Amino acid sequence: MGILNVTPDSFSDGGLYVNPQSVAEVAGQMIEQGVDLIDVGGESTRPGSRPVSEAEQIRRIEPAIRAVAGLGDIVISIDTTRAAVAKAALQAGADMVNDISGGRDDQALLPLVAGAGVPIALMHMQGTPATMQIDPRYQDVTAEVISFLVERAAAAESAGVARHRILLDPGLGFGKTYEHNLTLLRRLPELAKPGRPLLIGPSRKGFIGKATGVADPMQRQFGTAATIAWAVANGAAVVRVHDVGPIAQVVRMVRAIEGFCD
């Protein structure tokens, strides 16, 4: 899953793709590099960020999704917590929804997804983007994340979303300390036990910078690659990344070692 933020303030690529031409160019590059899904977002959820109105999100994402859809047969995801934004995105050509609130932010979202018959990724987050990194605490981060995700998957099914269309995301970097993130990665096989596809999104995040000593998010490719290799080998079904080309090679190599590729 390639990340395509059409925002002015995302933590590592804010302001880079703010018109349909630049969106089409970067999406085309991702497709050439082997992307399977492109995740379009119109609201930054970096630590400390503030909500963006539905109208502004729609203004940002509609032309971007149309630009990506115009490139051909590629799966497009909309990264939003709001039903109105998801509806506009699906009408513009999106194929799935990626909700960092796990379907909690807008009670209309899960029924919308169910009615549209599209997949949804449900993520764990402690707090909100504005507050999530202010002293996050857990008794057992893995057990608590699993419990939350199982509950949210059940809520999605109760709303009518088909079981096979639900992906789960432990939310690396969303209300977690450095130690919490590493623990979740270490215990990924436990997160996979509920039997839902896991979406893992570590790309360029702060815990990678801390582990590697690399302050600039744009220079965290190698730390990201190592994290992705670990995640794929330990149960991740989808990995959400900025640097599609190098990471596609990492995933192919791990799959080859596992015997999943020719």
N, C-alpha and C positions, 0 to 999 in steps of 0.2 A: 504494500500500500504506500504510494507516494504522497507526500504532504504538499499541498498547494494552498498556501494561506493568501487570501486576497484581503489582507489587513495592513494597516500602517504601522502596527506596533507589536507583532509577534516577536518572540524573544530572539530568534536568529535570522529570520527572513522577512521581517516586517517591511512593507513598502516596496518589495521587489516585483510583485506581480499585481499591479493595480489597474490594468486595462486588458481588454480581450486579446489584443495582439501579443502581449508578453505572456499572458496565460496560455495561449495556444502554442507559443514557442516552447515554453518549459514543459507543457504537457506532452508535446510532440517528442521532445528529448526523452522524457520518461518512458514513453511508449517504445521508442527505439532501444532504450536500455533494458527493457524487459519488465516493466511494471505490470501488475495484474489489476490493481485498483488505484484510482486517484481520489484522494480525500480532500474536498474543497471546504475551506472554512472562512467565515466572514467575521469572526469574533475571536480576538486573542484571549487565550486562557492561561497565559503565563502567570507565575506567582505575582500577586498584587494587582492583577488587571481588574478592570471594572466592566460591568455588563454593557453590551451594545444593544440598542433598540432593535426590535424585529424589523422595522422598516429599513434601517441602515444595513442590517445584515442582508436583507433581500436585495437591496440596491447593489451591494457588493457581489453577491454570489450568483444572481441570475445570469448576467452576461458571461461570467466565468464558466458556469456550467454549460451554457449553450456553446461556448467556444470549445470546451473539451469534448462535448458530445459531437460536435461537428467534425472531429478528427477521425471518427469511425467507431469500431466496436471495442469500447473500453468501459469497464465497470466504474461508475462514478459514485462516490459516497459524499453525503453532506454532513459536515461536522457542526452540529447544532443541538441545543437543548430545547428549542422552541418549535411547537407544532406548525405555526404559520410559516416559519422559515423552511422547515422540512417540506411542507406542502408545496411551496413555491419552487423549491429545488427539484422535487420529484416531477413537477409539471414542466420544468425546464430541461429535464433529461437525466436527473440523478436516479440511481438504482438501489441505494440503501441509505440508512441513517446511522450516524456515529454520535452517540449521546454521552457526554462525559458525566452527566448527572445520573445516569442509570435509570432514566425515565421518571425522575422525581421532580425536575424543575417545572414541567408543564404536564398536567394530568391529561391533556388532550393528545399528547404525542404517541403513546402506545396504541390507543385506538386508531389513530391515523395510520400508523405503520401496519397494524393488523388489516385495516381496510384496503390499504394499497398492496398488500401481499409482498412486501419487500423485507429484506433482512435488516436487523438492527444490532449494533454493538453497544453493550451496556457496560459502563466503566464505574469503578469504585473511586470515590474521592471523599476525603475527610474535610468538611468545611466547604468553602467556595474558593474560586480562584483568588479572590481578594484576601482571604484569611487562611488558606490551607497550609501555608508554610510557617504559620505562627505557632510553634511548639506542638506539632502533631504527636499524639501519644496513643499507644495500644498496649494491651496486656499480651496479646499474641497476634501480631500483624497478619500472619498468614491465615490463621483460623478466622479472624474477624473479617478479612477481605473475602474469604470463601463464603462465609455465612451471608454477607451482604449480597454477593453476586448470585448465590443460589436463590435468595429471596427476590431479587430483582428479576431474575429469569422467570420465576414463578409468577410474578406480577405481570410480566409481558405475556406469558401464556394465558393467564386469566383474562387479559385484555383482548385475546384472540390471535396473538402472534404465534405462528407455527413454531414448534420446538426446534426444527432444523434450521430456522432462520435467525436464531439467537446466538450471537457471539459475546464472549465475556472478556473484559479487560481489567486487570488488577490496578491500573492507574499509576504506573511508575511516575514518581515526581509530583503526584497530586495528593498533598497531605501526607507526605512521607519524609522521614529523615534519610540521610545517607545510609544508615544501618538498615532501616526499613526496606529501602529499595533493594539492597543486596540480599537481604533475607528472602524477599519475595522471589528474586531470581534464583536463589539457591534452592528454594522449595517449589519451583514451578511444577514439578510432577504432581505435587499435591493439589495445586490449582487446577490441573487438568483432569483430576479424578471425577468431578461432577459430569464429565462427558460432553461438555460444550466446547466448541472451537475457541481457542484462546487468541486474542489480539494483544500483542505486546508492543509498546511504543516508547523505547528508550532514547530515541535519536537525539544526539547532541545535548542531553540533559545535564543538569548541574551535578548529579552524583557521578557521572562519567568524568566531568571536569575535576572533581575532587579526587577520584581514584587515580587519574592519570597526571594530575597537575597541570592540565591545559585549561587556561582561563577563557580563551576565546571559543564560543560555541561552534563557530565555523571551522575550527581546527580539531574537532573531536571525532573525526571520521574513524580513526583506528580503534578508539575506545568503543565507539558505537558498533563497529564491525565485530569486535570481540563479544560484546553483549548480545548482538543478534545471533552470532554463531551458537552461543550458549543457549539462548532462548529457543532457537529452532531445534536444537538437539534435545531439548528438555520439554517439548510439548507445544510450542507456539505454532498455531496454524497460519496466522497472518502477522506480519511485522510492519509497523508503520514508521517510515523513514524519510529523511530529506534527500540523502545521496543514493538515488536508485541504482545507478550503474554499478558502483563497487559492491553495494549490499546484495544486489541480484546475484553477483558472482559468489559471494559468501554463502548465500542460501543454496545455490546450485551445488556448491562444493560439499556442504553439509549433507544435502540430500544424496549426493553421489556416494559419500562414505556410508550412509545408512542403507544404500542400495535401492533408493527410490527413483534413480535416474539411470538411463542407459549409459 
